[in-house]
C-alpha cells in the first residue's frame, strides 16, 4: 500500500512539474562556460553540462516535453485502436479477417524497431517521432478492443437490444463501449510508460527533438559523450526517466488489480 501511495505521489510531483515548468523555463539554455562540468552542489542539484547549463531545470523541461507528447500519442492510439478493434469484433468474418491480418502484420516486427523505421523515413523531429510511435501503438488497443467486443456481442443485454431493433451504432455506444473503458484505460496506463521510454530512446538516437530542446533522450545522449570526465551528467535524466516510468507501472498494476476485482463482482438484477 505504501508503494502505491508513493507512486501516486511521484506522479503528482511530475504532473506539477509539467504544469509549472513552461511558465518558469527561462534561462535553461543559457551558456555559462565558467561552470562547465560543475559537480552537483546546493543550487546546482545535478551539476552542469558541457556548456555550463544547469541540468536540474533541463530535466524538468524535459518532462514538460515528454509527458504531454506521450499523453497525446496514447490518446490518439487509444481512440483509433479502439475504433478498429470494435469494428473488427463486431463486423463480419471477411472484414474481421482483414483487420486481424493488418494487426498481425504490424506485430510481426518489434514495435520500437518499426517506429524507428517510420521515423527514419519521415525524418528527425518531435512531430515525426509522435507520428511514428502512434502508427505502431494502436495495435495493442485494437487487439484488446476486438477481443472484448467478440465476447460482449453475445451478452444478454446486447442480444436483447438487437432483438428490439436498436440501431447498431447505439448498441456499440450504449452497451459495448462503456464495458471497454476499464480494460482500455489499464492498457493505456502501461502504454503511457512504454511510450515515454520509446520517445527517450528515439531521441537518444537523434530522431527526436533536436538541440537545444531539452528532452531526456537528448540529455542522455549528450551525457554518454562525457561519461569519463563528467559521469554526473547522466544521473539527472536517468533518475527522472526511471522514477516516472516505475511510478506509472506501479500505478497501472494497481489499476489492473482494482479493475479485475470490480469486474468479478456479481451484477445485481432488479
C-alpha contacts under 8 A as a table, 3 or more apart, distances in Angstrom:
res1	aa1	res2	aa2	distance
1	X	4	X	5.13
1	X	5	X	6.40
2	X	5	X	5.15
2	X	6	X	6.00
3	X	6	X	4.93
3	X	7	X	6.18
3	X	250	X	7.83
4	X	7	X	5.16
4	X	8	X	6.31
4	X	250	X	6.56
4	X	251	X	6.43
4	X	254	X	7.28
5	X	8	X	5.07
5	X	9	X	6.14
6	X	9	X	5.03
6	X	10	X	6.23
6	X	247	X	7.85
7	X	10	X	5.06
7	X	11	X	6.19
7	X	246	X	7.74
7	X	247	X	4.38
7	X	248	X	7.11
7	X	250	X	6.48
7	X	251	X	6.34
8	X	11	X	5.05
8	X	12	X	6.16
8	X	247	X	7.02
8	X	251	X	6.88
9	X	12	X	5.12
9	X	13	X	6.16
10	X	13	X	5.05
10	X	14	X	6.27
10	X	243	X	7.44
10	X	244	X	7.07
10	X	247	X	6.47
11	X	14	X	5.19
11	X	15	X	6.09
11	X	244	X	6.79
11	X	247	X	6.52
11	X	248	X	7.27
12	X	15	X	4.97
12	X	16	X	6.16
13	X	16	X	5.13
13	X	17	X	6.35
14	X	17	X	4.93
14	X	18	X	6.20
14	X	63	X	7.37
14	X	244	X	7.46
15	X	18	X	5.07
15	X	19	X	6.35
16	X	19	X	5.21
16	X	20	X	5.89
17	X	20	X	4.99
17	X	21	X	5.63
17	X	60	X	6.30
17	X	63	X	7.25
17	X	64	X	7.11
18	X	21	X	5.76
18	X	22	X	7.29
18	X	60	X	7.37
18	X	61	X	7.69
18	X	63	X	5.96
18	X	64	X	4.39
18	X	67	X	7.37
19	X	22	X	6.66
19	X	23	X	7.95
19	X	64	X	7.35
20	X	23	X	5.88
20	X	24	X	6.71
21	X	24	X	5.04
21	X	25	X	5.44
21	X	60	X	6.59
21	X	61	X	6.09
21	X	64	X	6.61
22	X	25	X	5.41
22	X	61	X	7.45
22	X	64	X	6.99
25	X	28	X	6.16
25	X	57	X	7.54
25	X	61	X	6.90
26	X	29	X	7.85
27	X	30	X	5.17
28	X	53	X	6.68
28	X	54	X	6.95
28	X	57	X	6.20
28	X	58	X	6.02
29	X	53	X	6.49
29	X	212	X	7.04
30	X	53	X	6.18
31	X	51	X	5.46
31	X	52	X	5.66
31	X	53	X	5.64
32	X	35	X	6.04
32	X	36	X	7.11
32	X	51	X	6.27
32	X	52	X	4.58
32	X	53	X	6.32
33	X	36	X	5.21
33	X	51	X	5.65
33	X	52	X	5.08
34	X	52	X	6.79
35	X	38	X	5.23
35	X	48	X	6.81
35	X	51	X	7.93
35	X	52	X	4.88
36	X	48	X	6.19
36	X	49	X	6.05
36	X	50	X	5.21
36	X	51	X	5.58
36	X	52	X	4.13
36	X	53	X	7.71
37	X	47	X	6.95
37	X	48	X	5.12
37	X	49	X	5.04
37	X	50	X	5.48
37	X	51	X	7.71
37	X	52	X	6.41
37	X	230	X	6.07
37	X	233	X	7.97
38	X	47	X	5.20
38	X	48	X	4.93
38	X	49	X	7.24
38	X	52	X	7.21
39	X	44	X	7.94
39	X	46	X	7.24
39	X	47	X	4.54
39	X	48	X	6.71
39	X	232	X	7.03
40	X	44	X	5.55
40	X	45	X	4.94
40	X	46	X	4.74
40	X	47	X	3.88
40	X	48	X	7.52
40	X	232	X	7.61
41	X	44	X	4.98
41	X	45	X	5.40
41	X	46	X	7.43
41	X	47	X	6.61
42	X	45	X	5.83
44	X	47	X	5.11
44	X	48	X	7.22
44	X	54	X	6.37
44	X	55	X	7.68
44	X	56	X	7.14
45	X	55	X	7.79
45	X	56	X	6.25
46	X	54	X	7.42
46	X	55	X	5.59
46	X	56	X	5.53
46	X	232	X	6.97
46	X	233	X	7.15
46	X	235	X	7.18
46	X	236	X	5.80
47	X	54	X	6.16
47	X	55	X	5.96
47	X	56	X	7.54
47	X	232	X	7.04
47	X	233	X	7.11
48	X	51	X	7.56
48	X	52	X	5.06
48	X	53	X	5.21
48	X	54	X	4.55
48	X	55	X	5.33
48	X	233	X	7.21
49	X	52	X	5.17
49	X	53	X	5.53
49	X	54	X	6.75
49	X	55	X	6.44
49	X	223	X	7.91
49	X	233	X	6.27
50	X	53	X	7.47
54	X	57	X	6.28
54	X	58	X	6.89
55	X	58	X	5.15
55	X	59	X	6.17
55	X	233	X	7.37
55	X	236	X	6.92
56	X	59	X	5.10
56	X	60	X	6.51
56	X	236	X	6.67
57	X	60	X	5.13
57	X	61	X	6.14
58	X	61	X	4.81
58	X	62	X	6.03
58	X	214	X	5.79
58	X	215	X	7.70
59	X	62	X	4.99
59	X	63	X	6.55
59	X	214	X	7.35
59	X	215	X	7.30
59	X	216	X	6.68
59	X	236	X	6.54
59	X	237	X	5.76
59	X	240	X	7.21
60	X	63	X	5.14
60	X	64	X	6.57
61	X	64	X	5.03
61	X	65	X	6.59
61	X	214	X	6.18
61	X	215	X	7.18
62	X	65	X	5.15
62	X	66	X	6.06
62	X	214	X	5.14
62	X	215	X	4.04
62	X	216	X	5.51
63	X	66	X	5.14
63	X	67	X	5.61
63	X	215	X	7.26
63	X	216	X	7.64
64	X	67	X	6.03
64	X	68	X	6.69
65	X	68	X	6.11
65	X	69	X	6.24
65	X	214	X	7.88
65	X	215	X	6.60
66	X	69	X	5.17
66	X	70	X	6.00
66	X	196	X	6.43
66	X	199	X	7.36
66	X	200	X	7.89
66	X	215	X	6.83
66	X	216	X	7.83
67	X	70	X	5.20
67	X	71	X	6.11
67	X	196	X	7.01
68	X	71	X	4.97
68	X	72	X	6.13
69	X	72	X	5.22
69	X	73	X	6.29
69	X	130	X	7.02
70	X	73	X	5.07
70	X	74	X	6.12
70	X	130	X	7.85
70	X	192	X	6.21
70	X	195	X	5.72
70	X	196	X	5.72
70	X	199	X	7.77
71	X	74	X	5.22
71	X	75	X	6.06
71	X	192	X	6.69
72	X	75	X	5.11
72	X	76	X	6.15
73	X	76	X	5.29
73	X	77	X	6.08
73	X	130	X	6.19
73	X	131	X	7.74
73	X	133	X	7.03
73	X	134	X	5.45
73	X	195	X	7.74
74	X	77	X	5.05
74	X	78	X	5.85
74	X	134	X	7.31
74	X	137	X	7.44
74	X	188	X	6.48
74	X	191	X	6.77
74	X	192	X	6.17
74	X	195	X	7.59
75	X	78	X	5.06
75	X	79	X	6.24
76	X	79	X	5.34
76	X	80	X	6.15
76	X	134	X	6.93
76	X	138	X	7.95
77	X	80	X	5.31
77	X	81	X	5.56
77	X	134	X	5.66
77	X	135	X	7.76
77	X	137	X	5.78
77	X	138	X	4.27
77	X	141	X	7.25
78	X	81	X	5.25
78	X	82	X	5.77
78	X	138	X	6.30
78	X	141	X	5.94
78	X	184	X	7.55
78	X	188	X	7.03
79	X	82	X	5.31
79	X	83	X	6.22
80	X	83	X	5.20
80	X	84	X	6.25
80	X	138	X	6.51
80	X	142	X	7.86
81	X	84	X	5.15
81	X	85	X	5.93
81	X	138	X	4.54
81	X	139	X	6.09
81	X	140	X	7.41
81	X	141	X	4.89
81	X	142	X	4.16
81	X	143	X	7.91
81	X	145	X	7.62
82	X	85	X	5.02
82	X	86	X	5.99
82	X	141	X	5.76
82	X	142	X	5.20
82	X	145	X	5.48
82	X	146	X	7.86
83	X	86	X	5.32
83	X	87	X	6.10
83	X	142	X	7.35
84	X	87	X	5.08
84	X	88	X	6.06
84	X	99	X	7.57
84	X	142	X	5.74
84	X	146	X	7.81
85	X	88	X	5.03
85	X	89	X	6.07
85	X	141	X	7.21
85	X	142	X	3.99
85	X	143	X	5.97
85	X	144	X	7.11
85	X	145	X	4.67
85	X	146	X	4.08
85	X	147	X	7.77
85	X	149	X	7.71
86	X	89	X	5.10
86	X	90	X	6.01
86	X	142	X	7.51
86	X	145	X	5.66
86	X	146	X	5.23
86	X	149	X	5.87
87	X	90	X	5.33
87	X	91	X	5.71
87	X	96	X	7.70
87	X	146	X	7.48
88	X	91	X	5.54
88	X	92	X	7.92
88	X	95	X	6.60
88	X	96	X	4.47
88	X	97	X	7.86
88	X	99	X	5.98
88	X	100	X	7.46
88	X	146	X	5.85
89	X	96	X	6.56
89	X	145	X	7.63
89	X	146	X	4.47
89	X	147	X	6.72
89	X	148	X	7.83
89	X	149	X	5.17
89	X	150	X	4.90
90	X	96	X	7.94
90	X	146	X	7.91
90	X	149	X	6.61
90	X	150	X	6.63
90	X	153	X	7.10
91	X	95	X	6.18
91	X	96	X	6.11
92	X	95	X	5.62
92	X	96	X	6.04
93	X	96	X	5.12
93	X	97	X	6.07
94	X	97	X	5.19
94	X	98	X	6.34
95	X	98	X	5.18
95	X	99	X	6.30
96	X	99	X	5.19
96	X	100	X	6.12
97	X	100	X	5.05
97	X	101	X	6.00
98	X	101	X	5.07
98	X	102	X	6.31
99	X	102	X	5.17
99	X	103	X	6.31
100	X	103	X	5.07
100	X	104	X	6.06
101	X	104	X	5.03
101	X	105	X	6.13
102	X	105	X	5.04
102	X	106	X	6.45
103	X	106	X	5.20
103	X	107	X	6.19
103	X	139	X	5.95
103	X	142	X	7.94
103	X	143	X	7.63
104	X	107	X	5.01
104	X	108	X	5.98
105	X	108	X	5.23
105	X	109	X	7.65
106	X	109	X	6.24
106	X	111	X	7.85
106	X	136	X	6.98
106	X	139	X	7.30
107	X	110	X	6.76
107	X	111	X	7.10
107	X	139	X	7.57
109	X	113	X	7.21
109	X	114	X	6.40
110	X	113	X	5.44
110	X	114	X	6.21
111	X	114	X	5.15
111	X	115	X	6.15
111	X	136	X	6.00
111	X	137	X	7.60
112	X	115	X	5.00
112	X	116	X	6.13
112	X	133	X	7.90
112	X	198	X	6.66
113	X	116	X	5.02
113	X	117	X	6.21
114	X	117	X	5.02
114	X	118	X	6.28
114	X	136	X	7.13
115	X	118	X	5.07
115	X	119	X	6.07
115	X	129	X	7.76
115	X	132	X	5.00
115	X	133	X	5.43
115	X	135	X	7.45
115	X	136	X	6.41
116	X	119	X	5.01
116	X	120	X	5.96
116	X	132	X	7.37
116	X	202	X	6.93
116	X	207	X	7.94
117	X	120	X	5.04
117	X	121	X	6.34
118	X	121	X	5.15
118	X	122	X	6.17
118	X	132	X	5.36
119	X	122	X	4.99
119	X	123	X	5.68
119	X	124	X	6.62
119	X	128	X	5.95
119	X	129	X	5.68
119	X	132	X	5.53
119	X	207	X	6.72
120	X	123	X	5.20
120	X	124	X	7.00
120	X	207	X	7.27
122	X	128	X	6.07
123	X	128	X	6.73
123	X	207	X	7.17
124	X	128	X	6.56
124	X	129	X	7.31
124	X	206	X	7.07
124	X	207	X	4.35
124	X	208	X	5.64
124	X	209	X	7.29
124	X	210	X	7.77
125	X	128	X	5.34
125	X	129	X	6.28
125	X	207	X	6.21
125	X	208	X	4.82
125	X	209	X	5.02
125	X	210	X	6.68
126	X	129	X	5.13
126	X	130	X	6.25
126	X	207	X	7.85
126	X	208	X	4.84
126	X	209	X	4.68
126	X	210	X	7.98
127	X	130	X	5.08
127	X	131	X	6.26
128	X	131	X	5.04
128	X	132	X	6.03
128	X	208	X	7.70
129	X	132	X	5.03
129	X	133	X	6.10
129	X	199	X	7.17
129	X	202	X	7.53
129	X	207	X	7.00
129	X	208	X	5.84
130	X	133	X	5.28
130	X	134	X	6.10
130	X	199	X	7.99
131	X	134	X	5.09
131	X	135	X	6.16
132	X	135	X	5.19
132	X	136	X	6.84
133	X	136	X	5.45
133	X	137	X	5.96
133	X	195	X	7.42
133	X	198	X	7.96
133	X	199	X	7.95
134	X	137	X	5.05
134	X	138	X	6.39
135	X	138	X	6.55
136	X	139	X	6.38
137	X	140	X	6.45
137	X	141	X	7.69
137	X	191	X	7.75
138	X	141	X	5.45
138	X	142	X	6.20
139	X	142	X	4.99
139	X	143	X	6.15
140	X	143	X	5.26
140	X	144	X	6.29
140	X	187	X	7.99
141	X	144	X	5.20
141	X	145	X	5.99
141	X	184	X	6.74
141	X	187	X	7.14
141	X	188	X	7.96
142	X	145	X	5.14
142	X	146	X	5.96
143	X	146	X	5.21
143	X	147	X	6.16
144	X	147	X	5.25
144	X	148	X	6.18
144	X	183	X	7.82
144	X	184	X	7.34
145	X	148	X	5.20
145	X	149	X	5.98
145	X	180	X	6.80
145	X	184	X	7.39
146	X	149	X	5.06
146	X	150	X	6.13
147	X	150	X	5.34
147	X	151	X	6.63
148	X	151	X	5.30
148	X	152	X	6.18
148	X	180	X	6.96
149	X	152	X	4.93
149	X	153	X	6.00
149	X	176	X	6.93
149	X	180	X	7.97
150	X	153	X	5.66
150	X	154	X	7.65
151	X	154	X	6.31
151	X	155	X	7.34
152	X	155	X	5.21
152	X	158	X	7.35
152	X	176	X	6.64
153	X	158	X	6.03
153	X	159	X	7.24
153	X	176	X	7.64
154	X	158	X	6.48
154	X	159	X	6.12
155	X	158	X	5.37
155	X	159	X	6.22
156	X	159	X	5.13
156	X	160	X	6.02
157	X	160	X	5.03
157	X	161	X	6.17
157	X	175	X	7.52
158	X	161	X	5.09
158	X	162	X	6.25
158	X	171	X	6.93
158	X	175	X	6.47
158	X	176	X	7.79
159	X	162	X	5.08
159	X	163	X	6.09
160	X	163	X	5.01
160	X	164	X	6.27
161	X	164	X	5.15
161	X	165	X	6.56
161	X	166	X	5.52
161	X	171	X	6.87
162	X	165	X	5.18
162	X	166	X	5.53
162	X	167	X	7.63
162	X	168	X	7.75
162	X	171	X	7.66
163	X	166	X	7.54
166	X	170	X	6.70
166	X	171	X	6.62
167	X	170	X	5.44
167	X	171	X	6.46
168	X	171	X	5.06
168	X	172	X	6.25
169	X	172	X	5.14
169	X	173	X	6.12
170	X	173	X	5.07
170	X	174	X	5.75
170	X	175	X	7.73
171	X	174	X	5.36
171	X	175	X	5.20
171	X	176	X	6.52
172	X	175	X	5.70
172	X	176	X	4.74
172	X	177	X	5.76
173	X	176	X	6.18
173	X	177	X	5.32
173	X	178	X	7.27
174	X	177	X	6.57
174	X	178	X	6.69
175	X	178	X	6.44
175	X	179	X	7.22
176	X	179	X	5.60
176	X	180	X	6.78
177	X	180	X	5.17
177	X	181	X	6.72
178	X	181	X	5.49
179	X	182	X	6.86
180	X	183	X	5.82
180	X	184	X	6.08
181	X	184	X	5.29
181	X	185	X	6.00
182	X	185	X	5.28
182	X	186	X	6.39
182	X	259	X	6.52
183	X	186	X	5.18
183	X	187	X	6.27
183	X	256	X	7.78
183	X	259	X	7.55
184	X	187	X	4.98
184	X	188	X	6.00
185	X	188	X	4.85
185	X	189	X	6.24
186	X	189	X	5.21
186	X	190	X	6.76
186	X	252	X	6.13
186	X	255	X	6.35
186	X	256	X	5.75
187	X	190	X	5.42
187	X	191	X	6.06
188	X	191	X	4.86
188	X	192	X	5.94
189	X	192	X	5.15
189	X	193	X	6.79
189	X	248	X	6.86
189	X	249	X	7.53
189	X	251	X	8.00
189	X	252	X	5.44
190	X	193	X	5.34
190	X	194	X	6.38
190	X	248	X	7.16
190	X	249	X	6.20
190	X	252	X	6.09
191	X	194	X	4.96
191	X	195	X	5.94
192	X	195	X	5.13
192	X	196	X	6.32
192	X	248	X	7.77
193	X	196	X	5.30
193	X	197	X	6.41
193	X	244	X	7.91
193	X	245	X	5.16
193	X	248	X	6.07
193	X	249	X	6.79
194	X	197	X	5.20
194	X	198	X	6.07
194	X	245	X	7.86
195	X	198	X	4.94
195	X	199	X	5.99
196	X	199	X	5.23
196	X	200	X	6.24
196	X	245	X	7.51
197	X	200	X	5.15
197	X	201	X	6.16
197	X	241	X	7.51
197	X	245	X	7.52
198	X	201	X	4.98
198	X	202	X	6.16
199	X	202	X	5.16
199	X	203	X	6.09
199	X	208	X	7.24
199	X	217	X	7.39
200	X	203	X	5.10
200	X	204	X	6.03
200	X	215	X	7.43
200	X	216	X	5.91
200	X	217	X	4.09
200	X	218	X	7.62
201	X	204	X	4.93
201	X	205	X	6.44
201	X	217	X	5.93
202	X	205	X	5.05
202	X	206	X	6.47
202	X	207	X	5.39
202	X	208	X	5.81
202	X	217	X	7.15
203	X	206	X	4.94
203	X	207	X	5.22
203	X	208	X	4.09
203	X	209	X	6.36
203	X	215	X	7.51
203	X	216	X	7.82
203	X	217	X	4.63
203	X	218	X	5.55
204	X	207	X	7.47
204	X	208	X	7.68
204	X	217	X	4.31
204	X	218	X	5.34
204	X	219	X	7.86
204	X	220	X	6.52
204	X	221	X	5.08
205	X	208	X	7.75
205	X	217	X	7.95
205	X	221	X	7.53
206	X	209	X	7.66
206	X	210	X	7.24
206	X	218	X	7.37
207	X	210	X	7.91
209	X	213	X	6.30
209	X	214	X	7.97
209	X	215	X	7.21
209	X	218	X	7.64
210	X	213	X	5.96
210	X	218	X	7.67
211	X	214	X	6.92
211	X	218	X	7.44
214	X	218	X	6.63
214	X	219	X	6.86
215	X	218	X	5.26
215	X	219	X	6.21
216	X	219	X	5.09
216	X	220	X	6.12
216	X	237	X	5.29
216	X	238	X	7.70
216	X	241	X	7.26
217	X	220	X	5.16
217	X	221	X	6.20
217	X	237	X	7.94
218	X	221	X	5.11
218	X	222	X	6.25
219	X	222	X	5.13
219	X	223	X	6.03
219	X	234	X	7.54
219	X	237	X	6.62
220	X	223	X	4.94
220	X	224	X	6.25
220	X	233	X	7.87
220	X	234	X	5.85
220	X	237	X	6.52
220	X	238	X	7.25
221	X	224	X	5.40
221	X	225	X	6.99
222	X	225	X	5.52
222	X	226	X	7.27
223	X	226	X	5.47
223	X	227	X	6.19
223	X	230	X	7.73
223	X	231	X	7.29
223	X	233	X	5.26
223	X	234	X	5.30
224	X	227	X	5.12
224	X	234	X	7.27
226	X	229	X	5.56
226	X	230	X	5.50
226	X	231	X	6.81
226	X	233	X	7.97
227	X	230	X	5.40
227	X	231	X	4.51
227	X	233	X	7.75
227	X	234	X	7.86
228	X	231	X	6.21
230	X	233	X	6.01
231	X	234	X	6.09
231	X	235	X	7.60
232	X	235	X	5.40
232	X	236	X	7.70
233	X	236	X	6.61
233	X	237	X	8.00
234	X	237	X	6.07
234	X	238	X	5.83
235	X	238	X	5.15
235	X	239	X	5.88
236	X	239	X	5.43
236	X	240	X	6.19
237	X	240	X	5.00
237	X	241	X	6.10
238	X	241	X	5.34
238	X	242	X	6.13
239	X	242	X	5.02
239	X	243	X	5.88
240	X	243	X	5.33
240	X	244	X	6.17
241	X	244	X	5.45
241	X	245	X	6.08
242	X	245	X	5.46
242	X	246	X	5.93
243	X	246	X	5.28
243	X	247	X	6.03
244	X	247	X	5.19
244	X	248	X	6.21
245	X	248	X	5.15
245	X	249	X	6.19
246	X	249	X	5.10
246	X	250	X	6.23
247	X	250	X	5.22
247	X	251	X	6.10
248	X	251	X	5.07
248	X	252	X	5.94
249	X	252	X	5.02
249	X	253	X	6.12
250	X	253	X	5.14
250	X	254	X	6.31
251	X	254	X	5.16
251	X	255	X	6.16
252	X	255	X	4.92
252	X	256	X	6.05
253	X	256	X	5.02
253	X	257	X	6.26
254	X	257	X	5.20
254	X	258	X	6.11
255	X	258	X	5.07
255	X	259	X	6.09
256	X	259	X	5.21
256	X	260	X	6.23
257	X	260	X	5.15
257	X	261	X	6.22
258	X	261	X	5.09
258	X	262	X	6.30
259	X	262	X	5.10
259	X	263	X	6.04
260	X	263	X	5.07
260	X	264	X	6.20
261	X	264	X	5.30
261	X	265	X	6.78
262	X	265	X	5.41
